[in-house]
Amino acid sequence: MGIDLQLHNGRPHRHKRRQKQQPTLIRQSYEHGETLAGLISELPTNTSGKLWMVDPYRDTLFNEQVAEAALREIPDLLNRCTSEAQTEAVRDLAAFLEACATTPGSYLVFVGD
């Protein structure tokens, strides 16, 4: 089980459709997948937070507004870290959330296994 991160400049499409401009991948991270999945799966569910909604087995999309809201959860997630690997994974996630929140029209995709 792992969660990889992909930042796109628009909503990614599963099916090829005729469109004037296809979203493109801005950057991606596959380095912390298992660590990130473990941390997110331990979050309390059904809260006002956004990160608990990430499914480690399916793709989850955050737009810039959801990414901005999820950024507020990073301090709590950092407090839950018990290793340097976990801290690095959360910092990587924070960088992706920040990039998505500040890039109009972008989407952050959590790619589940």
Secondary structure, 3 states (H helix, E strand, C coil): CCEEEEEECCCCCCCCCCCCCCCCEEEEECCCHHHHHHHHHCCCCCCCCCHHHCCCCCCEEEEHHHHHHHHCCHHHHHHHCCCHHHHHHHHHHHHHHHHHHCCCCCEEEEEEC
